[in-house]
Amino acid sequence: MNWVILVIAGLFEVGFTSCLGKVKETTGNEMVYWFIGFFICLSISMVLLMKASQTLPIGTAYAVWTGIGAVGTVLMGVFVFNEPANFWRLLFISTLIISIVGLKVVSH
């Protein structure tokens, strides 16, 4: 169950980084709403990470959490913010995914 909580925490990390991307693009009230979304996602992500790390090794939990956030943020950048998806970028994201899965496999 704590692995599910950790994955959800990682998805909320993607949420708060995506909100930061939208804050950069907007002004006025819309910017404020994205900034509020940033703080909400940040808070939820941290609470869930704390909960998951109570039973999972902190090094593994943190690495998986940041990995999910990094991969998810890159994918959001490609699909939402029209960032490039070249060979090298996809290769290194793939190695990151393999590393995250490897950490899950070797953790007890």
Stockholm file with secondary structure:
# STOCKHOLM 1.0

chainA/1-108         MNWVILVIAGLFEVGFTSCLGKVKETTGNEMVYWFIGFFICLSISMVLLMKASQTLPIGTAYAVWTGIGAVGTVLMGVFVFNEPANFWRLLFISTLIISIVGLKVVSH
#=GR chainA/1-108 SS CHHHHHHHHHHHHHHHHHHHHHHHHCCHHHHHHHHHHHHHHHHHHHHHHHHHTTTSCHHHHHHHHHHHHHHHHHHHHHHTSCCCCCHHHHHHHHHHHHHHHHHHHHCC
#=GC SS_cons         CHHHHHHHHHHHHHHHHHHHHHHHHCCHHHHHHHHHHHHHHHHHHHHHHHHHTTTSCHHHHHHHHHHHHHHHHHHHHHHTSCCCCCHHHHHHHHHHHHHHHHHHHHCC
//
